[in-house]
Amino acid sequence: MKIKAGDIVRFERTFTKEDVELFLKVSKDEGEHHCQPDELGRFVVHGLLTATLPTKVGGDFNVLARKMHFEFIRPVYTGDTILCEVTIEKYERKKADRMLIETAFSCTNQHDEEVMIGSFSGVIFTD
């Protein structure tokens, strides 16, 4: 897929208890809110696990990230389905073999509540 400035790329994911358990093992972030369910039986999804949504989109386009900014607005819980919309704000040739990409993103839950916003930028090496 070719991209250009102004494009919006979307990715959706539902987080599970197994996702949180695996990330807990990898990150060693064992905060009680990640290990103990709330009164509804949900676990809080790690912020950096939620942050994998825009990085997945970056990976789809082979972006070598240089800067990343995340603002976590509200918690994400297991069972939540999060839609990530990444807007390509800048996409231009930097050198003969690379493109500069700058983005902004917004992630919303199934209740259309914003849970995370931010941006990332980097380069894409071309042939």
C-alpha positions in Angstrom: 0.0 0.0 0.0 1.3 3.4 -1.0 0.9 6.2 1.5 0.9 10.0 1.2 0.4 13.0 3.4 -3.3 13.2 4.5 -3.9 9.5 4.5 -5.5 7.9 7.6 -4.6 4.3 8.4 -6.8 2.4 10.8 -6.1 -0.6 13.0 -8.3 -2.2 15.6 -7.6 -4.7 18.4 -9.4 -6.2 21.3 -7.1 -6.8 24.3 -7.4 -10.0 26.3 -6.3 -11.2 29.7 -3.7 -13.4 27.9 -2.3 -10.3 26.2 -1.8 -8.6 29.6 -0.3 -11.7 31.2 2.2 -12.1 28.3 3.2 -8.4 28.4 3.5 -8.6 32.2 6.0 -11.4 31.8 8.0 -9.6 29.1 7.9 -6.1 30.7 8.1 -7.2 34.4 5.6 -4.4 35.1 3.7 -6.1 37.8 1.6 -3.3 39.1 -1.4 -4.6 41.1 -3.9 -3.1 38.6 -2.4 -5.4 35.9 -2.4 -8.5 38.2 -5.7 -8.2 40.1 -9.1 -7.9 38.3 -11.5 -5.1 39.1 -15.0 -5.6 40.4 -16.1 -6.4 36.8 -13.3 -9.0 36.4 -11.3 -6.8 34.0 -7.5 -6.1 34.1 -6.0 -2.8 33.2 -4.0 -3.1 30.0 -0.5 -1.8 30.3 -0.1 1.7 28.7 2.9 0.5 26.6 0.9 -2.5 25.5 -1.8 -0.1 24.3 1.0 1.9 22.6 1.7 -1.1 20.3 -1.4 -0.1 18.2 0.3 2.8 16.4 3.7 1.0 16.4 1.9 -1.8 14.5 0.9 0.7 11.8 4.5 2.0 11.7 5.7 -1.6 11.3 3.3 -2.1 8.4 5.1 0.6 6.5 8.6 -0.4 7.8 9.1 2.8 9.7 12.3 3.2 11.6 11.0 5.3 14.4 13.0 8.2 15.7 10.5 10.0 18.0 7.4 8.7 19.7 5.0 10.6 22.0 2.1 9.0 23.9 -0.5 10.7 26.1 -2.6 8.2 28.0 -6.0 9.7 28.6 -8.0 6.9 30.2 -7.4 3.3 31.2 -7.9 0.4 28.7 -9.3 -2.8 30.1 -9.3 -6.4 29.0 -12.2 -6.9 26.6 -11.9 -3.3 25.3 -11.7 -3.0 21.5 -9.5 -0.1 20.6 -9.5 1.6 17.2 -6.2 3.4 16.3 -6.3 6.0 13.6 -2.9 7.2 12.3 -2.9 10.3 10.2 0.1 10.7 7.9 1.0 14.4 8.4 4.2 14.5 6.4 5.6 12.1 3.9 8.5 13.4 1.9 11.9 12.4 0.4 14.6 13.0 2.9 17.6 11.5 1.0 17.8 9.4 -2.2 17.2 6.2 -0.2 14.7 7.3 2.5 11.5 9.0 3.1 10.6 11.1 6.2 7.3 10.3 7.9 5.5 12.3 10.6 2.2 11.1 12.0 -0.4 11.9 14.6 -2.7 9.3 16.1 -5.8 8.9 18.2 -7.1 5.7 19.8 -10.7 5.3 20.9 -12.5 2.5 22.7 -15.7 0.8 21.8 -17.6 3.6 23.6 -16.0 6.1 21.3 -14.0 7.5 24.2 -10.4 8.6 23.5 -7.9 6.5 25.4 -4.6 7.6 23.9 -3.3 10.2 21.5 0.2 10.9 20.3 2.6 11.0 17.4 5.5 9.3 15.9 8.1 10.1 13.3 10.9 8.4 11.5 12.3 7.3 8.2 11.4 4.6 5.7 14.3 3.3 3.7 13.4 2.9 0.0 15.0 0.9 -2.8 
